[in-house]
Amino acid sequence: MPIAPSLLSPSSSVSHFLPRLPNATRLNVASRSRVATVVASSVTDLAGVDSTTIAVLGGGSVAALATFVSLTDPERRRKLQAEEVGGGDKEVVREYFNSTGFERWRKIYGETDEVNRVQKDIRVGHAKTVEKTMLMLTEERSLAGVTVCDAGCGTGLLSIPLAKEGAIVSASDISAAMVAEAEMKAEQQLGGENLPRFEVTDLESLSGKYNTVVCLDVLIHYPQNKADGMIAHLASLAEKRVILSFAPKTFYYDILKRIGELFPGPSKATRAYLHAEADVERALRKVGWKISKRGLITTQFYFSRLIEAVPM
């Protein structure tokens, strides 16, 4: 699932979709009338809505951007979104990916040409995350007979390759629409052989024991205090390893996300949370796990930190 998983959205996801603005901090502004430069890269456009302009303050530094975005109030907008669906982050995510979000991300995760430049770039970025995850999983041994939980499976982009390698896959997503799409694609691509077991459920309701638990581009939908509990729960399901991807929180990425929040667009329905790698590592160590491998996937509009953890 995305997340939309950076610019948002995923999910959401949404995942780690912050635009690179390499020249934004080197603007030489000669007058007050040129303080603001508009960079035409969309935040919600990446999720298939309409294009949204991202305003970048000139003047020479990301610190100037920080001063500007500190005057905004994205949290108020987030509360209004939650009130509309009668719940918190989980309800917002479920509603989004069962409605407009499903159609947008089905296109992004699919093969249709009906995507814009930003969406196509996100498709490439997420595909790289899946590819690197498969390399992590297969570089030491075969997956034949290995039990794998794909938590937040989306349209099955990881579940299906896992099944092709012989893994026994239990895949789940909070979105019934996503699960239905994943089941259809699995039947088409696997021909009825070693089909994953798909389930509609939220991450915290997952149960069972698995050799490996994977959760890609999902944490972007939840703040760190909730992510801590989710990470602990995922670790409790795993016997050998946990693989997570999340939008990395750095000063630069955080400012770019806040800039995007200034112009959310009329249909933007998910919230994006970046996570510091140190916070994720601390959550893992608290329940007896340590990071053994690290990776970073970047394209122009997609940023994702990929980690593998094993028991301490």
C-alpha positions in Angstrom: 0.0 0.0 0.0 1.3 2.9 -0.4 2.4 5.9 0.7 1.7 7.2 -0.7 5.4 5.5 0.5 7.4 11.4 0.7 5.0 13.5 -1.3 1.6 12.7 -0.3 0.1 10.0 0.1 1.2 4.4 -0.5 0.1 3.7 1.0 0.3 6.9 1.5 1.4 6.2 0.5 1.4 9.0 0.1 4.6 6.8 0.8 7.6 8.6 0.4 6.9 11.0 -2.3 8.8 14.2 -1.7 10.0 16.1 -4.7 13.7 16.8 -5.1 14.3 20.5 -5.4 18.1 20.6 -5.8 18.2 24.2 -6.8 15.6 25.5 -4.3 18.1 26.3 -1.7 20.4 28.2 -4.1 18.0 30.8 -5.3 19.5 34.2 -5.5 16.6 36.5 -4.8 17.3 40.1 -5.7 14.1 41.7 -4.5 11.2 41.1 -2.2 9.0 40.6 -5.2 10.9 37.4 -6.0 10.9 35.9 -2.5 8.6 33.1 -3.6 9.3 30.8 -6.5 6.7 28.4 -7.6 7.9 24.9 -8.4 5.3 23.0 -10.5 5.5 19.6 -9.0 2.4 18.2 -7.5 1.8 16.7 -4.1 -1.6 15.3 -4.8 -0.9 14.9 -8.5 1.3 12.0 -7.6 -1.8 10.4 -6.3 -3.7 11.2 -9.5 -5.7 14.1 -8.5 -5.0 17.5 -10.1 -1.7 19.4 -10.1 -0.9 21.3 -7.0 1.8 23.9 -6.9 4.5 23.7 -4.2 5.7 27.1 -3.0 9.3 27.4 -2.2 10.7 30.4 -0.5 13.8 31.8 -2.1 16.6 33.5 -0.1 19.2 30.9 0.1 18.4 28.2 2.6 16.1 25.5 3.8 16.0 27.3 7.1 14.0 30.1 5.4 11.5 27.4 4.3 11.3 26.2 7.9 10.3 29.6 9.1 7.6 29.9 6.5 6.0 26.5 7.0 6.0 26.8 10.7 3.2 29.3 10.3 0.9 26.6 8.8 -1.4 24.3 10.6 -1.6 20.9 8.9 -2.7 19.2 12.1 -6.0 21.1 12.0 -6.6 19.8 8.5 -5.7 16.3 9.6 -8.3 16.4 12.4 -11.0 17.6 9.9 -10.1 14.7 7.7 -10.6 12.2 10.6 -13.9 13.8 11.6 -15.2 13.3 8.1 -14.8 9.5 8.3 -15.6 9.3 12.0 -12.3 8.1 13.3 -8.5 8.4 13.4 -5.7 7.6 11.1 -6.8 4.0 10.6 -10.3 5.0 9.5 -8.9 7.6 7.2 -6.6 5.1 5.5 -9.4 2.5 5.2 -11.8 4.9 3.7 -9.3 6.4 1.2 -8.0 3.1 -0.1 -11.5 1.7 -0.5 -12.6 4.7 -2.6 -10.8 7.4 -4.6 -7.4 6.3 -3.4 -7.9 2.7 -4.7 -8.5 3.9 -8.3 -5.5 6.2 -8.2 -3.1 3.7 -6.7 -4.3 0.9 -8.8 -3.2 2.9 -11.8 0.1 3.8 -10.2 0.8 0.2 -9.2 -0.4 -1.1 -12.5 0.8 -1.0 -16.1 -1.5 1.5 -17.6 -0.2 4.5 -19.5 -2.9 6.7 -17.9 -0.4 8.1 -15.4 1.4 11.4 -15.3 5.1 11.9 -14.9 5.0 12.0 -11.1 2.9 8.9 -10.8 5.2 7.0 -13.2 8.2 8.0 -11.2 6.5 6.7 -8.0 5.7 3.4 -9.8 9.4 3.0 -10.6 10.4 3.9 -7.0 8.0 1.4 -5.4 9.1 -1.3 -7.9 12.7 -0.7 -6.8 11.7 -1.2 -3.2 10.0 -4.5 -4.1 13.0 -5.6 -6.1 15.4 -4.8 -3.3 13.1 -6.6 -0.8 13.2 -9.7 -2.9 17.0 -9.5 -3.1 17.1 -9.3 0.7 14.9 -12.3 1.0 16.6 -14.5 -1.6 20.3 -13.7 -1.4 21.0 -16.2 1.4 18.6 -19.1 0.7 15.6 -20.2 -1.3 12.1 -19.1 -0.3 10.6 -22.4 -1.1 8.4 -23.4 1.9 9.3 -20.3 3.9 6.3 -18.6 5.6 6.0 -14.9 4.8 3.5 -12.4 6.1 3.0 -9.5 3.7 1.4 -6.8 5.9 -0.2 -4.1 3.8 0.0 -6.0 0.6 -1.8 -3.5 -1.6 -2.4 -4.9 -5.1 0.0 -7.9 -4.5 3.2 -6.4 -6.0 5.3 -8.3 -3.4 3.0 -11.2 -2.5 2.9 -12.5 -6.1 6.7 -12.6 -6.6 7.1 -14.2 -3.2 4.6 -17.0 -4.2 6.5 -17.4 -7.5 9.6 -18.2 -5.5 7.8 -20.9 -3.5 7.1 -18.9 -0.3 3.9 -19.7 1.6 2.4 -16.2 1.7 -0.2 -14.7 4.0 -1.1 -11.3 2.6 -3.3 -8.7 4.2 -4.5 -5.1 3.7 -6.9 -2.7 5.4 -8.6 -2.1 2.1 -11.0 -4.7 0.8 -10.7 -3.1 -2.7 -6.9 -3.6 -2.7 -7.3 -7.2 -1.5 -9.8 -8.0 -4.3 -7.4 -6.5 -6.8 -4.5 -8.5 -5.4 -6.5 -11.8 -5.5 -7.4 -11.2 -9.1 -3.8 -10.5 -10.2 -2.5 -13.5 -8.2 -4.9 -15.8 -10.0 -4.0 -14.4 -13.4 -0.2 -14.6 -12.8 0.1 -17.7 -10.8 -2.5 -19.8 -12.6 -3.9 -21.3 -9.4 -0.5 -22.6 -8.1 0.7 -21.6 -4.6 -1.7 -18.8 -4.3 -1.2 -16.4 -1.4 -3.8 -16.4 1.3 -5.3 -12.9 1.3 -7.2 -11.3 4.1 -8.9 -7.9 4.7 -7.6 -6.7 8.1 -5.7 -3.9 9.7 -2.1 -4.5 10.7 -2.7 -4.6 14.5 -5.2 -7.4 14.1 -2.8 -9.8 12.4 -2.0 -13.0 14.1 0.0 -16.2 13.6 3.7 -17.0 13.4 5.9 -16.5 10.3 9.5 -17.0 9.3 9.5 -13.5 7.9 7.2 -10.5 8.2 7.4 -7.7 5.6 5.6 -4.3 5.7 6.3 -1.9 2.9 5.2 1.7 2.6 2.6 1.4 5.3 4.1 3.3 8.3 3.8 6.6 6.4 0.1 6.6 7.3 0.7 6.6 11.1 2.5 8.8 13.6 5.5 7.5 15.5 3.6 6.7 18.7 1.3 4.4 16.7 4.1 3.1 14.5 6.0 1.9 17.6 3.2 -0.4 18.6 2.8 -1.6 15.0 6.5 -2.4 14.8 6.3 -4.3 18.1 3.3 -6.3 16.9 5.0 -7.1 13.5 8.1 -8.3 15.4 5.9 -10.5 17.6 4.7 -12.4 14.5 8.2 -13.0 13.1 10.6 -15.8 13.9 13.6 -14.9 11.8 13.4 -11.5 10.3 11.3 -8.3 9.8 11.6 -6.1 6.7 10.2 -2.6 6.8 10.2 0.4 4.5 9.3 3.9 5.6 9.6 7.5 4.5 12.8 8.7 6.2 12.5 11.8 8.4 15.3 14.3 8.0 15.2 18.0 8.3 15.2 18.5 4.5 12.5 15.9 3.8 10.4 17.2 6.7 10.4 20.7 5.3 9.5 19.5 1.8 6.6 17.6 3.3 5.4 20.7 5.2 5.6 22.7 1.9 3.3 20.1 0.3 0.8 20.4 3.2 0.4 24.1 2.4 -1.4 23.0 -0.8 -3.2 19.8 0.0 -5.7 19.8 -2.9 -9.4 19.2 -2.7 -9.2 15.4 -2.8 -6.1 14.8 -0.6 -7.4 12.3 2.0 -4.5 10.7 3.7 -1.9 12.0 6.1 1.8 11.5 5.7 4.2 10.8 8.6 8.0 10.6 8.2 9.9 8.5 10.6 13.5 9.0 11.8 15.5 5.8 11.4 16.7 6.1 15.0 13.1 6.0 16.2 12.3 2.9 14.1 15.5 1.2 15.4 14.7 2.1 19.0 11.2 0.5 18.6 12.8 -2.6 17.3 15.4 -2.9 20.0 12.8 -2.3 22.7 11.3 -5.7 21.7 14.5 -7.5 21.2 15.3 -6.9 17.5 18.3 -5.3 15.8 18.8 -3.9 12.3 21.0 -6.1 10.2 20.7 -4.5 6.7 19.8 -1.1 5.5 19.0 0.4 2.1 17.7 3.6 0.6 15.6 3.8 -2.5 15.3 7.2 -4.2 13.8 8.5 -7.5 12.8 12.0 -8.3 9.6 11.8 -6.3 10.0 8.7 -4.1 12.2 8.2 -1.0 12.1 5.1 1.0 14.3 3.7 3.8 14.4 -0.2 3.7 15.7 -2.2 6.7 15.9 -5.8 7.7 15.8 -6.7 11.4 16.7 -9.9 13.1 16.4 -11.1 16.8 19.1 -9.8 19.1 
